Amino acid sequence: MRKNVYAALQIKRAWKIYPSVLGITALMLCAVLLVGSLALGSFINGADKQKVNIGIVGDISDSYLGVGIYALTNMDSSRFSISFLEMEEKEALAALEARKITGYVKVPPSYISGIINGENVPATFVTYGGPEGFGSVMTAEITGTVSDLVTECQRAMYAMQDLAHDAGETEELWDKVKTINIEYIDFILSRTSIYEVETLGIRDAVSMGGYYICGIIIFFLLLWGISAGRFFTGRNRRADRHFFAHGMGVGRQILSEYFAYCLMTFLTVLLLSLVAGALVARHDFGIPELLGRGFFAPLGFAFAMIPVILMLSAMQFFLYETTENTVSAILLQFLAAIGMGYICGCLYPTTFFPVPLQKIGAALPAGVGFSYLRQSLCGMPRITVWCGVFGYTALFLVAAIAVRKHKMAGDCR
């Protein structure tokens, strides 16, 4: 009975402060939507929507190399995403420093003659260091693919010639070599007709728009801990000690307060989902996951978000429990929100981060919740994600109980 009364008191306290919390939340939501619109705008108008410029340095007047560059520029499907520019090396270096080109290929004078004679005379690709953008990632993939194609074609050609010499079939060998070369070139140039392109999305099979919807939601829930700060900073610690002294255990206190906080969080998400439902029903945002969805789709997604709400609420509850004053509590919530929001990919796709950082971000609470939302948007979350969400929820609640027990024990001493 005491437990029910205490829980009811916490819900009443949450309801009393909720209007002011909602006002702060509205301001915060405007900031989050601004960040989200800027992120989507950078995606729509960013480098991944523009051609990648690559310089060619060296003498390409050789008939073979010139024909190859012409084919790439005018016949191959890569012409829609890559531009090859002939340059002097000084000009290429200046363009690279000015970020006008992603990199340049330095072709040695003996490049073609080396291929003909079976010698390895490599061309050099020069690019700038620093964080990888879309252009550098794309160029690295292309150079690796081209290198593999050239190497394997060379191996096949020389193996055929060696076999012909061993078998004594050298008559009109060079004509046969040219024929096979033409077949290789034709096969490579027509490669787009031998497969179908299926866009699987940026991560967990969601589109870029769906990815950022989930990212904005996670970032909002992380910042919600700051908006709802009054729920924690307005608590009466003497009342906690009074209830504890009269038999209300720490675990019951934590769970009652946590339930009231989760209720307040879910109510906010529910209100926002109604607004989102009205927008989705009337407008087409060009996001595949929203096509054909009605007014109640965001409402259903809000209920699907409950496990993530429970997890992040437990994390915020624990962070507030570890601090004693309002300034340090808000600062800790802010650092956690910004840090995890960035590392976990809410503001910028993690695919452009180093692999170790990607793994760290995916393992953090926000990363696990982000993955849960992405998988929920296009289907059902995997069992590992469910385990991660509920595992973190239990861990944070147990940690919050342990912290308060330690404080209570200190007060008794």
N, C-alpha and C positions, 0 to 999 in steps of 0.2 A: 504493500500500500504506500509506504514511504517513497519507494522508487517511482511509483506512478505520480505521486504528488510532486516530486522533484522534477520529473520529466515535464509535467504540465506547467510548472513554474518557468522552466527554461524555454518552452514553446511560447509562453505568454511574454517573456522578456524579449525573445526574438521578434515576435509580432509587433511589439511596442517600438522597437528601433528600426523595423523593416522599411518604413517610408523614407527615412533619411538615408538608409543604406541603398535603397532603390534610386534615389536621386544621384548619389555618388556613382552608382553603377551606370546610370545613363551617360554621365560624362565620360566615364572610363570606356564605355562601349563605343562612343564616338571616336575615341582615340584608337581603339582596336580596329574598328572598321576603316579608319584612315590608313593605318598600317597595312591592313589587308588589301585595300584598293591600290595602294602604292606597289605592293608586292605583285598583285595581278597585272598592274600596269607595266611594271618592269618586265614581266613575262611576255605580255602581248607585244611590247615595243622593244624588247631586249635583243641581245645579240643572237639568241637562238632563232629569231625571226629574220635575221639578215644573213647575207652571204658571208662565208668565211674567206678572207683574202689571203692567198699564199703567194709569196714571191718566188720566181725562178731565176737563179743566178748562174751564169755560165753560158757557154756557146751551145745553143740548141738548133743551130742551122743544119746539123747533121740530119739527113733525110729520115732516118728511123725515129730519132728523138723528136724532131719537129712534127712528124706525123702523129706520134703519140700524144704530144701536148695539144695538137689540133683536135684530135679525137676527144680528149678529155674536156676541152673547152667548148666544142660544138656538137658532139655526138653522144657522149656519155651522160647518164642521168645525174651524175654529180654536178653537172653544170648549173643546176638549179640551186645548189647550196654552196658551191665553191667557185671562186674566181682565181685563175692563175695569171699572175702579172710578171712580165719580163722586166728585170731590173739589173742594174749594176750593184755590186756588193755594198758599196758605200751608201747607195740609195736605199738598198734593202735594210741596212742597219739603222738608218735614220727613220725609215717607215716603221720598223719594229719598235724602236724606242718611243715613237709617237703613238704606238698601238694602232697604226693604220693597217697593219697586216698581222696575222697570228704568228707567222713564221716564214722562213724562206728555205728553199731547197738549193743547196750548192752542188751543181753538177760538175764533176771533174772532166777535163778534156778527153780523157781516155775511157770514159764511162761506157760508151757503146762498143768501142773496140774491145774492151775488157769482156763484155758480155759475149761478143762473137768468138773471142779466143778462149772462153771458159775461165777467165780470170775474175777474181772478186775485187772490183774497184767500186767501193760503195759511194753513193751520194750522201751528203750530209744535210740533215735537217736542223735548222737553228730556230729556237723559240725562246721567249723570255721566261724567267723563273717567276716564283710567287704563286699565289693561290690560283687554281685552275678555274677558268671560266668555260662557258659552253664551247667557244671556238677552239681552245687548246685541248679540251677533252675530245672533241670531234676530230681534230687534226691528229691527235695521238692514235685514235682508233683507225683512221684512214691510213696513216703511214705504216702502222703495224700490218694492216690488211694488204696494202700494196707490196710491202716487203715480202710477205708470205707468198703472194701471187708470183712475184718475180723469181723468188728462190725456187719454188716448186716447178714453175715453167722451165727454168734453166735446167733443173735436175732431169726433168722429163726429156728435154731436147737432147742433152748430152748422153743420157742413157740410151735413147733411140739411136744416136749416131754410133756410140760404142757397140751396140748390138748389131747394127748394120755392118760395121767394119769386121766384127768377129764372124759374122755369117757370110761375109764376102758380097753383100748386097749394097755396093756403093754406087751403082749406076744411077745417075740423075739424083744423087743424094741431096744436093742443095735445093733442087726443086721441091723435093719432098719436105725438106726442112721449112722452106717458105710456106708450103701448103699447110703444114701443121701450125706454124706461127699464125697464119691468117685465121685458122680455125680457133686457136686460143683467143685471139683478139676478138673475133666475132662472138665467142662464148662469153667473154668478160663484158663486152659492151651490151649484150642482150640479157644480162643476168637478172634484170628486173622482171623478165617474163617467165622466170622459172620458179618464182615464189610469190606468195601473197603477203602483203604487209598487214599486220594486225596490231593495232595500238593497244598495248596492255596497260598504259598509264605510267605515271611517274613512280609510284610505289604502291604495292598491294592492289594492283589492277585498277586504281582510280585515276581519273583524268587530272590534269593540272588544276582545273577549277575545283573538282572534288577534294583534291589534296589540300588546297588552301582553305576550303570550307572547314575541314577537320582541324587544320592548323589554327585557324582563327578561334574555333571553339575551345581548343585546348589552351591557347594563349589567354582567352577570356577567363576560363576557369582558374588559371594560375593567378591572374590579376584580381580575381574575385576575392581572394584571401585578403587583399588590401582593402577593397571596398567594404567588406564585412568585418573590418577590424574592430568596430564598436562592440560587436558581439563578444569579443574576447577581452578587449581592454576595459570594458565596462563591468567586468565580473567583480564580485565581492569575495576576496580571498578569505576574509574572516567568516563569511557564511559557509565557504567550503570546509573550513576547519571546524565550524560548529556542527555541520552535518556529519563530518567524519567522527567527531567526538561522540555523537549520539547514534552511532551505528551505521551511518550511510557510508559504505565502503567506497574507496577511490574508484574502483571499477564501475560501480553503479553511477557515480557522479560523471565520470568521463563519458560513458555510453549515453546517459541522458542528455548531456550537453551536446554531444556529437550528433545525436538524433535530431535535436532542434536545429542545429547548424545545417545538417544535410537537408532538412525539410525546407529551410529558408533558401538554400542553394537551388534545390530542385524547383521550387516555386518560381524563382527568377528565370531558370532555363525554360520552364513551361510558358511563362509570359512571353519570352523572346521567341519561342517556337511558334506561338500564335501569330506574332508579327511576321515571322519568316514565312509561315503558311500563306498569309495574305499576299505577300510579294511573289511567292512561287506560283500561286494560282493565277496571277494576273500577268506575269512577265516571263519571257524566255531569256534566260541569262547565258545561253549557249553552253551550259554545263551538262554533259550527257547524263549524269546521275540525277538531274532534276527534270529531265524531259518527261513530260506526261504525268508528272507528280501533281497531286491535288493539294488542297488546303491542309489535309490531315497528315500528309507525309512528314513534315518537320515535327509534328506532335508525336508521331510514332517513333521518330528518331530520338526525341527527347527521352522517351521511356527506355529506349535501347541504350542511352547514355548513362543510366543509373549506376552501373558498376564503376564507370570512370568518375562520376560525381562522388561516389563513396570513397574511392581511392584518394583523389586529390583533396577531398575534404579532410580525410584522415591525416594526410601529409601536412596540410595547413594547420590542423588542430595540434599536431605534434610540434610544429615549429613555434606556434604561439605558446605552447606549454613550456618550451625551453627558455623563454625570455621572461624578463621581469618588468620591463617598462615599455611604454608605447612606441618610443622612437626606435629602439632596437628591434622590436617585434615587426614594425612596418618595414624597416630596412631589410631585415632577414627575408620577409615575404617578397619584397621587390627584387632582391638579388636572386632568389630562387626562381622567380617567375621569368625574369629576363634571361638568366643563365640557361635554364632548362628550355625556355622557349626558343633560344637560338640554337643550342647544341642539338636539340631533338628535332629540328627542322621545321618548326612552326612558322618561322619567318623567312627561311631560305632552305631549299631542298638539300637534304643531307647527302645526296649523291655527289655533290661537288666538294664535300669534306674529305679529308684523309680517312682511309678505312678504319684505323683505330678509333678516331673520333666518332665515326658512324656507329661503331659497335657500342661505344660508351653511351651515346645519345639514345640508342635503341633500348639499352638496359635500364635507363633512368625511369622513374615513375611517369613523367610526362611522355617519354618515348613509348612506353608500354601502352599508355592511354591513347596516344596518337595512333598507334598501330591498331588498337581495338576499334577506334572510330572509323578508320579507313576500311577495315575489313567489314565492319557493320554496314557501311554505306553501300557496299557492293555484294553483300552476302552475309555469311555467318563467321564470326571471329573463330580463329583456331583455338584448340584447347590450351596450347602453351600460353596464348595471350590471356585467356580466362584465368589461368593459374597465376600469371604474373600480376594481374589486376587485384585479385582477391588476396594473393600473398602479400603484396605491398600494403593493402588495406589492413590486414591483420597485424602486420609488422608495426605500422605506425600507431595503431591503437594500443598495442602492447607496450610500445616504447613510451607513449604518452602516459599510460597508467604507471609505468615504472618511474618516470620523471616526477609525477605528482606524489607518488608514494615516498620518493626520496625527499621531496620538499616537506611533506607532512611529518616524516620522521625527524627532519631537521628542526621543525618547529617544536616537536615534543621535547627534544633535547634542550 
